[in-house]
Amino acid sequence: MKQLILIFLILFANAVFSQRAETFKIKKFKVAKLSDSIRETSGLDFFGERLFTFNDSENPPELYEIDKNSGKILKTFKTDFTNRDWEALANDGENFYIGDFGNNAGTRKDLKIYKIPFDNDSLKPDSAKTIPFRYPEQTDFSSKNTNTDFDAEAMIFLDGKLHIFTKEWHSKKVSHYIVNPDSEAISENQAAEKSETFDLGFVATDAAYFDKKLYLIGYTKKAKVFLSIFSETQPGIFFQETPKKYCLGSAFSIGQIEGIAANETGIYISAETFISPIGTTKPRLYKIPNFK
């Protein structure tokens, strides 16, 4: 996501909230400043015990393994794909899935997910595949910059399917779509299946899943950062109960939050560089231990 977009958002109206949020300041949980090489970190995911990220739109099409304690880049993995607007990262234990579906203006008709096998500490580009998809509910593709409900930056892999969570600029809701990553569906522009919708009250910028919990993180038009934690009430169903909701701080002090990953030790949160009229916040990595 480009910085000018977020600066534009800060100057406008308040968001409307559907749940009361508990304050939980994450500034004290900073692990490290991230390298300028990943100053636009826009996705975070554990592959086993290893932590990976990448930069978003128009940056090199590379994955970066980063150290969980120092934020240092440990290894860079190049891909053969174009980074039009990479926004989400997931895996099934054998393959990475990269969501090239950033769509701030709502005009894209080329939404896609890249499936790249990862084995023996290397990507397998010769076996990589593209999964094109569309939102069947979208019929209007005219430009609605930061006012569309067909943007997305959050995705998880669960029970053999890819689960996409929309970034609904207009409604401030989140819709849960399901995409089939199997080879039979890859050759066509498959219709994503809408499963459920929730009145989130902020725009979701990433998702993580661990131990039957869905973590959605994002921010409001006034740059307040929020985290909602949903319980999985049925397999792959999350929005039947009110989540726990936390206000984590302001992007002015903690950065532009774009990534979240979770495992048995807690949750990791990444922030890209945040440029505002009052200053610049460097990219950062946070860890909140044993947080559920």
C-alpha positions as CSV (number, residue, x, y, z in Angstrom):
1,M,0.0,0.0,0.0
2,K,1.4,3.4,-0.9
3,Q,2.1,5.9,1.8
4,L,0.1,8.7,0.1
5,I,-3.0,6.7,0.4
6,L,-2.7,6.3,4.1
7,I,-1.8,10.0,4.6
8,F,-5.0,10.8,2.6
9,L,-7.0,8.6,4.9
10,I,-5.7,10.3,8.1
11,L,-7.2,13.6,7.1
12,F,-10.8,12.3,6.8
13,A,-13.8,11.1,8.8
14,N,-13.9,8.8,11.8
15,A,-14.6,5.1,11.5
16,V,-17.7,3.6,13.1
17,F,-17.1,0.7,15.5
18,S,-19.3,-2.3,16.2
19,Q,-17.4,-3.6,19.2
20,R,-15.8,-1.9,22.2
21,A,-12.0,-2.4,22.1
22,E,-9.7,-3.0,25.0
23,T,-6.5,-1.0,24.9
24,F,-3.3,-3.1,24.5
25,K,-0.3,-1.0,23.5
26,I,2.2,-3.0,21.5
27,K,5.0,-0.4,21.3
28,K,6.8,-2.0,24.3
29,F,6.8,-5.3,22.4
30,K,9.1,-4.2,19.6
31,V,11.6,-6.8,18.7
32,A,13.6,-4.8,16.2
33,K,13.7,-2.3,13.4
34,L,13.5,-4.0,10.0
35,S,15.9,-3.5,7.2
36,D,15.1,-0.8,4.7
37,S,15.2,-3.7,2.2
38,I,11.8,-4.7,3.6
39,R,10.5,-1.2,4.4
40,E,7.2,-2.1,2.7
41,T,6.6,-5.4,4.4
42,S,3.1,-6.5,3.6
43,G,2.5,-10.0,4.7
44,L,3.9,-12.3,7.4
45,D,3.8,-16.0,7.7
46,F,5.4,-19.0,9.5
47,F,6.6,-21.9,7.4
48,G,7.3,-24.4,10.1
49,E,9.3,-22.4,12.6
50,R,10.7,-20.0,10.0
51,L,9.3,-16.5,9.6
52,F,8.8,-15.0,6.1
53,T,7.7,-11.7,4.6
54,F,7.8,-9.7,1.4
55,N,7.4,-6.1,0.1
56,D,4.2,-5.0,-1.6
57,S,3.4,-3.4,-5.0
58,E,6.1,-2.8,-7.6
59,N,8.9,-4.1,-5.4
60,P,11.2,-7.0,-6.4
61,P,9.2,-10.3,-6.5
62,E,11.1,-11.8,-3.6
63,L,10.4,-13.6,-0.3
64,Y,12.6,-12.9,2.7
65,E,13.2,-15.1,5.7
66,I,13.8,-13.0,8.8
67,D,15.2,-13.7,12.2
68,K,12.4,-13.8,14.8
69,N,14.5,-12.1,17.4
70,S,16.5,-9.5,15.5
71,G,14.4,-8.9,12.4
72,K,17.5,-9.4,10.3
73,I,17.1,-10.8,6.8
74,L,18.5,-14.4,6.8
75,K,17.8,-15.4,3.2
76,T,16.3,-14.0,0.1
77,F,14.2,-16.2,-2.3
78,K,13.6,-14.8,-5.8
79,T,10.5,-15.7,-7.8
80,D,9.7,-15.5,-11.5
81,F,6.4,-13.7,-10.9
82,T,5.5,-10.0,-11.2
83,N,4.8,-8.1,-8.0
84,R,1.9,-6.0,-9.2
85,D,0.5,-5.7,-5.6
86,W,1.5,-8.6,-3.4
87,E,-0.5,-8.3,-0.1
88,A,-0.8,-11.7,1.7
89,L,1.3,-14.7,2.4
90,A,0.2,-18.2,3.4
91,N,1.4,-21.8,3.1
92,D,0.2,-25.4,3.4
93,G,3.5,-26.9,4.6
94,E,4.6,-27.7,1.1
95,N,3.8,-24.6,-0.9
96,F,3.8,-20.9,-0.4
97,Y,0.7,-18.9,-1.6
98,I,1.3,-15.3,-2.5
99,G,-1.8,-13.1,-2.9
100,D,-1.4,-10.6,-5.7
101,F,-4.8,-9.1,-5.2
102,G,-4.2,-5.6,-3.8
103,N,-7.0,-3.6,-5.3
104,N,-7.3,-0.2,-3.7
105,A,-9.3,1.3,-6.6
106,G,-11.5,-1.7,-7.2
107,T,-10.6,-1.8,-10.9
108,R,-8.6,-5.0,-11.2
109,K,-9.8,-7.9,-13.3
110,D,-6.5,-9.9,-12.9
111,L,-6.7,-11.0,-9.2
112,K,-4.4,-14.0,-8.6
113,I,-2.7,-16.1,-6.1
114,Y,0.7,-17.7,-6.8
115,K,1.3,-21.2,-5.6
116,I,5.1,-22.0,-5.3
117,P,6.4,-25.3,-4.0
118,F,9.1,-24.9,-1.3
119,D,11.4,-27.8,-0.6
120,N,15.0,-28.4,0.5
121,D,15.3,-24.7,1.4
122,S,14.5,-23.5,-2.1
123,L,11.5,-22.4,-4.1
124,K,10.6,-24.5,-7.1
125,P,9.7,-22.0,-9.9
126,D,9.3,-24.7,-12.6
127,S,6.4,-26.2,-10.6
128,A,4.8,-22.9,-9.7
129,K,1.2,-22.2,-10.7
130,T,-1.1,-19.2,-10.9
131,I,-4.6,-19.3,-9.4
132,P,-6.8,-16.6,-11.0
133,F,-10.0,-15.7,-9.2
134,R,-12.8,-13.1,-9.1
135,Y,-15.4,-11.8,-6.7
136,P,-18.8,-12.8,-8.4
137,E,-20.6,-10.0,-6.5
138,Q,-18.5,-7.3,-8.2
139,T,-20.1,-5.9,-11.3
140,D,-18.7,-2.4,-11.2
141,F,-15.0,-1.9,-12.0
142,S,-14.9,1.9,-12.2
143,S,-12.2,3.5,-10.1
144,K,-13.2,4.1,-6.5
145,N,-9.9,4.8,-4.9
146,T,-9.9,3.7,-1.3
147,N,-13.7,3.5,-1.5
148,T,-14.2,-0.1,-2.8
149,D,-15.3,-3.2,-0.9
150,F,-13.4,-5.5,-3.3
151,D,-9.9,-5.0,-2.0
152,A,-8.0,-7.6,0.1
153,E,-4.8,-7.9,2.0
154,A,-5.4,-10.9,4.2
155,M,-5.3,-14.7,3.5
156,I,-4.8,-18.0,5.3
157,F,-4.6,-21.6,4.3
158,L,-7.0,-23.9,6.1
159,D,-8.5,-27.4,5.5
160,G,-7.3,-27.5,1.9
161,K,-8.6,-24.1,0.9
162,L,-7.4,-20.6,0.7
163,H,-9.5,-18.2,2.8
164,I,-9.4,-14.5,1.8
165,F,-10.6,-11.7,4.1
166,T,-11.5,-8.5,2.3
167,K,-10.4,-4.9,3.0
168,E,-13.7,-3.1,2.7
169,W,-12.9,0.6,2.5
170,H,-16.5,1.7,2.1
171,S,-18.4,-0.5,4.6
172,K,-15.6,-1.1,7.1
173,K,-16.8,-4.7,7.1
174,V,-14.8,-7.9,6.2
175,S,-16.1,-10.6,4.0
176,H,-14.7,-14.1,4.1
177,Y,-14.1,-15.7,0.6
178,I,-12.9,-19.2,-0.2
179,V,-10.7,-20.2,-3.2
180,N,-9.9,-23.7,-4.2
181,P,-6.1,-24.1,-4.8
182,D,-6.4,-27.5,-6.5
183,S,-5.1,-27.9,-10.0
184,E,-8.6,-28.6,-11.5
185,A,-9.6,-25.0,-10.6
186,I,-6.4,-23.3,-11.5
187,S,-7.0,-23.1,-15.3
188,E,-10.0,-20.9,-15.1
189,N,-10.9,-17.6,-13.4
190,Q,-12.7,-19.2,-10.6
191,A,-15.5,-17.4,-8.6
192,A,-14.4,-17.0,-5.0
193,E,-17.2,-18.3,-2.7
194,K,-18.4,-15.8,-0.2
195,S,-18.8,-17.5,3.2
196,E,-19.6,-14.9,5.8
197,T,-19.4,-11.2,6.6
198,F,-18.6,-9.3,9.8
199,D,-18.9,-5.6,10.8
200,L,-15.2,-5.2,11.6
201,G,-15.1,-1.4,12.1
202,F,-11.6,-1.2,10.5
203,V,-9.9,-2.3,7.3
204,A,-8.2,-5.6,7.5
205,T,-4.5,-5.6,6.4
206,D,-3.5,-9.2,7.3
207,A,-4.7,-12.5,8.8
208,A,-3.2,-15.4,10.8
209,Y,-4.7,-18.6,12.0
210,F,-3.5,-20.7,14.9
211,D,-5.1,-23.1,17.4
212,K,-8.7,-22.5,16.1
213,K,-8.3,-18.7,16.3
214,L,-8.4,-16.2,13.5
215,Y,-6.4,-13.0,13.9
216,L,-7.4,-10.0,11.8
217,I,-5.3,-6.8,12.1
218,G,-5.7,-3.4,10.4
219,Y,-6.4,0.2,11.0
220,T,-8.9,3.0,10.7
221,K,-9.1,6.3,8.8
222,K,-7.5,8.0,11.8
223,A,-4.6,5.6,11.8
224,K,-5.7,3.7,14.9
225,V,-4.5,0.1,14.8
226,F,-6.8,-2.7,15.8
227,L,-6.6,-6.5,16.3
228,S,-9.7,-8.7,16.4
229,I,-9.4,-12.4,17.5
230,F,-12.2,-14.7,16.3
231,S,-12.9,-18.2,17.5
232,E,-13.5,-20.9,14.9
233,T,-17.0,-22.1,15.9
234,Q,-17.3,-24.6,13.0
235,P,-14.7,-25.8,10.6
236,G,-13.7,-22.7,8.6
237,I,-16.4,-20.5,10.2
238,F,-15.3,-17.5,12.3
239,F,-17.9,-14.8,12.4
240,Q,-20.7,-16.4,14.5
241,E,-19.4,-14.9,17.8
242,T,-18.2,-11.5,18.8
243,P,-14.4,-11.4,18.8
244,K,-12.0,-10.0,21.3
245,K,-11.0,-6.6,20.0
246,Y,-7.9,-4.7,21.0
247,C,-6.6,-1.2,20.1
248,L,-2.8,-1.6,19.7
249,G,-1.9,2.1,19.3
250,S,-1.5,4.6,16.5
251,A,0.4,4.2,13.2
252,F,2.1,7.5,14.1
253,S,4.0,5.7,16.9
254,I,4.0,2.0,15.9
255,G,4.1,2.1,12.1
256,Q,1.7,1.1,9.3
257,I,0.7,-2.4,10.4
258,E,0.6,-4.8,7.4
259,G,1.5,-8.3,8.7
260,I,0.6,-10.8,11.4
261,A,1.7,-14.4,12.1
262,A,0.9,-16.6,15.0
263,N,2.4,-19.8,16.6
264,E,2.6,-21.5,20.0
265,T,4.9,-18.7,21.3
266,G,2.6,-15.8,20.6
267,I,1.9,-13.4,17.7
268,Y,4.3,-11.5,15.5
269,I,3.3,-8.2,13.9
270,S,5.2,-6.3,11.1
271,A,4.9,-2.6,10.3
272,E,6.1,-1.0,7.1
273,T,7.5,2.5,7.0
274,F,4.9,5.1,7.9
275,I,5.3,8.6,6.4
276,S,3.0,11.3,7.8
277,P,3.0,15.1,8.0
278,I,4.5,14.9,11.5
279,G,7.3,12.5,10.7
280,T,8.4,9.0,9.7
281,T,8.2,5.7,11.6
282,K,10.7,3.1,10.5
283,P,9.6,-0.5,9.6
284,R,9.4,-2.7,12.7
285,L,8.8,-6.2,14.0
286,Y,6.8,-6.8,17.2
287,K,6.3,-10.0,19.2
288,I,3.6,-10.4,21.8
289,P,4.3,-13.6,23.7
290,N,1.5,-16.0,24.7
291,F,-1.2,-13.7,23.4
292,K,-4.6,-15.3,22.6
